[in-house]
Structure formats: C-alpha cells, structure tokens
Amino acid sequence: MNAVKIKSVGAYLPSNIITNEDISKLVETNNEWIVERTGIKSRRISKGEDTSSIANKAAKIALDRAKVKGEDIDLIIVATLTPDNFTPSVACIIQKEIGAENATAFDINAACTGFIYALEVGRSLMAVGRYKKALIIGAETLSKIVDWSDRSTCILFGDGGGACVLETSDSKEGIINSYSISDGKKGETLIAGAVDVNNPFIEEKVEKHKYIKMNGREVFKFATKSMTSSIEKVLENTEYTLNDIDLIIPHQANLRIIEYAAKKLNLPLDRFYINLEDVGNTSAGSIPIALNNAFEEGKIKKGMKIILVGFGGGLTCGSTLIKW
Ligand SMILES: CC(C)(COP(=O)(O)OP(=O)(O)OC[C@H]1O[C@@H](n2cnc3c(N)ncnc32)[C@H](O)[C@@H]1OP(=O)(O)O)[C@@H](O)C(=O)NCCC(=O)NCCS
C-alpha cells in the first residue's frame, strides 16, 4: 500500500462580507444573540460566483504551491452539496479549467463531512496504486440554498472553498488513518431538497423543501457526540494517543460545539484551530479553508500530528489523522 501525503493546500473566499448587523436587517435577530449562540460575527456571501468558480480559485492556489501542473493530476474529487449542475460535475468543470486531461473527475456529497470523505476516497484509491497525484476540493455556495427568511439557519452559513494536492509518498509522513460513519436514520434533522419529481404522468405532486431546514438542537447533540467519538476512533489502532496530537482542525459550525468537544476530551481550546468567527459554516469548504488558514498563519509545522474532524447532513461524520 502506498503512503499518501498532503503536498499543498489552498483556499478561496468571496470578497463580499456580510456581518451579523447586515443579517439583522433581513430577519429578527441581533449580533449579541448570534455571537453568544454560535461565535460567528461575519461570513462571505457570493455575489454571483458559483461553486466551480470558488473551487477553481482554491485549486489553482494549491496547484501553484505544490508546483504541480494540471496535466500531472490524475484524480479530481470535489465534495459539495451545492454543485453548479447535476451534470457536468464541479470536478469535471475544474478538470477543464486546469487542463487536467489525464484525470478521472467526480463529485461526492457528504454535506459538511464531504472533505473528510473525499480525502478518504482519494487516499484509498491512491494507496492501492490507481492514482499518483490528486486534487481534493471542498467547496460550496450555500447562499443558494439558505432560506434567507429563516433566522435559525441563515445566520450560520457562508460561501467558500478549499483544496489540497495529494501525492503518493515513500516516507511514513502523510495521512496515517481515517474514520467515517453515517447515520441515515437521522437524515431528516438537516435537509435541503433538490428538484421535485415532476412529469406529465404524475397524478399528485409532492413538493420538497427547497432550502436548508434544520432541527438545530438535534444537530447540536449529534455534532458534539460525533466530534469526540470521531477523534477517538481515528486514533484507534495507531501508535498515537490524544496527547500526541498538536492540532485539531474541526468543522467550523459553532464555537459552542468545539468548546463542548474540547471539554469532553479534556483538551485546552487552543489545541483546536478556529476561524468560524469571520467565515461561518461553509459546509464541505469549512475544513480545507481552516486547514489552509492554519497553514498560512504558520500554525502547521513539519512533523506535527493533526486531526481533521467533521460532521454534518446525512447525517455523517468522520476524521483524518495526519503527520504533516
Ligand atoms: C442553531 C442554533 C445556534 C440555535 O441555538 P439554540 O441555543 O439551540 O436555540 P434554539 O433553537 O433552542 O432557540 C432558542 C430561541 O432563540 C430563538 N432564535 C432562533 N434563532 C434566532 C436568531 N437568529 N436570533 C434571535 N433569536 C433566535 C428561537 O426562536 C427560540 O426562541 P423561543 O425560545 O422564543 O422559541 C444551535 O442549535 C446550533 O448551532 N445547532 C447546530 C447547528 C449546526 O451546527 N448545523 C450545521 C451542522 S453541519
């Protein structure tokens, strides 16, 4: 089995900043409530850029940093729940944009855990020798599916994306282990409908809920439990314990969820990288954006042991253990 390492990272956020104050002009809410319950102060909202455009900008930064050309990439996986189209996939659009003529390209959807799932799929395919250089992206334009009249959800989400270049490696560094699990029984707690079944042969049409609808308290419970269990699970059967971990990069959904997990795991909060204050929850974009920001801030050094951990719609959760 080949070892697989993250060679580079990149991220892109739309420039348009929407503060809590701005949202309070749309729905009955206020900055204090949002900051106290979520830790979020502002988020970036697209002024027309779709997911492929966001993903493309993040991907190009990661490729430049890795000094890898599009034609050298043989696998592209994009995690998103807000693709531009049903087809072509965002991954195929990126393939065209970066000239990755030799690549297999496809999207996956595991909502906010998408990037973790995409890393696991990419790494597994590379480990068995099928591919050598992959581009793994998590990107969203959640503002397309946010119900801007629902104050319990529209305060949470933002647009953006991140990417990384994966490479097979001879050394022991890289992705050490990954863990994932899904719970479809709880799917109804966080939904966003696609198109309705509508054709000339239907007698009674059933309309789906088009926008994000969430049972916040149920998702909160799942998030806190799954974050701690995913961190514990990814360390199982490895030579590492929680004490060896230098940095945890969690899905950036809510500061209270991260604080709760830190307390449960008996870890100081500064072991967690947090950037949700001015990014919000960007679903599949969240973890790669945080990874990129931590890298740019010099918080990631060679040899560090890092855990990426996510949870989200599906319901889904998972984690990745990395030796950088
Ligand atoms: C959404 C969330 C912030 C709500 O916080 P909460 O403490 O659970 O709040 P509740 O939903 O119980 O609502 C409490 C009250 O605040 C009100 N409220 C909800 N949103 C509000 C807002 N934006 N501004 C002001 N009041 C609001 C509710 O109507 C409710 O009022 P009531 O008591 O009069 O009925 C929280 O549940 C959460 O973060 N859940 C996880 C969501 C998540 O991370 N989802 C993505 C996962 S990938």
The ligand as an SDF file (V2000), in Angstrom:
LIG
                    3D

 48 50  0  0  0  0  0  0  0  0999 V2000
  -28.9800   26.8500   15.5550 C   0  0  0  0  0  0  0  0  0  0  0  0
  -28.5150   27.0810   16.9950 C   0  0  0  0  0  0  0  0  0  0  0  0
  -27.4530   28.1680   17.0040 C   0  0  0  0  0  0  0  0  0  0  0  0
  -29.6930   27.5750   17.8110 C   0  0  0  0  0  0  0  0  0  0  0  0
  -29.2900   27.7840   19.1330 O   0  0  0  0  0  0  0  0  0  0  0  0
  -30.1590   27.2020   20.3340 P   0  0  0  0  0  0  0  0  0  0  0  0
  -29.4970   27.6290   21.5770 O   0  0  0  0  0  0  0  0  0  0  0  0
  -30.3190   25.7210   20.0950 O   0  0  0  0  0  0  0  0  0  0  0  0
  -31.5050   27.9700   20.1490 O   0  0  0  0  0  0  0  0  0  0  0  0
  -32.9630   27.3830   19.9570 P   0  0  0  0  0  0  0  0  0  0  0  0
  -33.1350   26.8210   18.5860 O   0  0  0  0  0  0  0  0  0  0  0  0
  -33.2850   26.4960   21.1080 O   0  0  0  0  0  0  0  0  0  0  0  0
  -33.8090   28.6990   20.0700 O   0  0  0  0  0  0  0  0  0  0  0  0
  -33.8690   29.4740   21.2560 C   0  0  0  0  0  0  0  0  0  0  0  0
  -34.7000   30.7040   20.9970 C   0  0  0  0  0  0  0  0  0  0  0  0
  -33.9840   31.5970   20.1600 O   0  0  0  0  0  0  0  0  0  0  0  0
  -34.7680   31.9620   19.0160 C   0  0  0  0  0  0  0  0  0  0  0  0
  -33.8950   32.1650   17.8640 N   0  0  0  0  0  0  0  0  0  0  0  0
  -33.5130   31.2670   16.9190 C   0  0  0  0  0  0  0  0  0  0  0  0
  -32.6990   31.8490   16.0430 N   0  0  0  0  0  0  0  0  0  0  0  0
  -32.5470   33.1340   16.4410 C   0  0  0  0  0  0  0  0  0  0  0  0
  -31.8270   34.2210   15.9350 C   0  0  0  0  0  0  0  0  0  0  0  0
  -31.0590   34.1350   14.8390 N   0  0  0  0  0  0  0  0  0  0  0  0
  -31.8810   35.3820   16.5910 N   0  0  0  0  0  0  0  0  0  0  0  0
  -32.6110   35.5380   17.7110 C   0  0  0  0  0  0  0  0  0  0  0  0
  -33.3590   34.5340   18.2390 N   0  0  0  0  0  0  0  0  0  0  0  0
  -33.3090   33.3380   17.5990 C   0  0  0  0  0  0  0  0  0  0  0  0
  -35.6990   30.7850   18.8200 C   0  0  0  0  0  0  0  0  0  0  0  0
  -36.8550   31.1870   18.1130 O   0  0  0  0  0  0  0  0  0  0  0  0
  -36.0140   30.4200   20.2470 C   0  0  0  0  0  0  0  0  0  0  0  0
  -36.9820   31.3090   20.7400 O   0  0  0  0  0  0  0  0  0  0  0  0
  -38.1540   30.7840   21.7400 P   0  0  0  0  0  0  0  0  0  0  0  0
  -37.4210   30.2690   22.9400 O   0  0  0  0  0  0  0  0  0  0  0  0
  -38.9330   32.0100   21.9540 O   0  0  0  0  0  0  0  0  0  0  0  0
  -38.8400   29.7070   20.9700 O   0  0  0  0  0  0  0  0  0  0  0  0
  -27.9570   25.7780   17.6210 C   0  0  0  0  0  0  0  0  0  0  0  0
  -28.9990   24.8750   17.8330 O   0  0  0  0  0  0  0  0  0  0  0  0
  -26.9280   25.1270   16.7600 C   0  0  0  0  0  0  0  0  0  0  0  0
  -25.8840   25.6840   16.4880 O   0  0  0  0  0  0  0  0  0  0  0  0
  -27.1590   23.8730   16.3420 N   0  0  0  0  0  0  0  0  0  0  0  0
  -26.2450   23.1620   15.4920 C   0  0  0  0  0  0  0  0  0  0  0  0
  -26.4120   23.6740   14.1090 C   0  0  0  0  0  0  0  0  0  0  0  0
  -25.3050   23.2950   13.1900 C   0  0  0  0  0  0  0  0  0  0  0  0
  -24.1610   23.3520   13.5410 O   0  0  0  0  0  0  0  0  0  0  0  0
  -25.6780   22.9290   11.9810 N   0  0  0  0  0  0  0  0  0  0  0  0
  -24.8030   22.6040   10.9490 C   0  0  0  0  0  0  0  0  0  0  0  0
  -24.2300   21.2860   11.1730 C   0  0  0  0  0  0  0  0  0  0  0  0
  -23.1480   20.8740    9.9040 S   0  0  0  0  0  0  0  0  0  0  0  0
  1  2  1  0
  2  3  1  0
  2  4  1  0
  2 36  1  0
  4  5  1  0
  5  6  1  0
  6  7  2  0
  6  8  1  0
  6  9  1  0
  9 10  1  0
 10 11  2  0
 10 12  1  0
 10 13  1  0
 13 14  1  0
 14 15  1  0
 15 16  1  0
 15 30  1  0
 16 17  1  0
 17 18  1  0
 17 28  1  0
 18 19  1  0
 18 27  1  0
 19 20  2  0
 20 21  1  0
 21 22  1  0
 21 27  2  0
 22 23  1  0
 22 24  2  0
 24 25  1  0
 25 26  2  0
 26 27  1  0
 28 29  1  0
 28 30  1  0
 30 31  1  0
 31 32  1  0
 32 33  2  0
 32 34  1  0
 32 35  1  0
 36 37  1  0
 36 38  1  0
 38 39  2  0
 38 40  1  0
 40 41  1  0
 41 42  1  0
 42 43  1  0
 43 44  2  0
 43 45  1  0
 45 46  1  0
 46 47  1  0
 47 48  1  0
M  END
$$$$
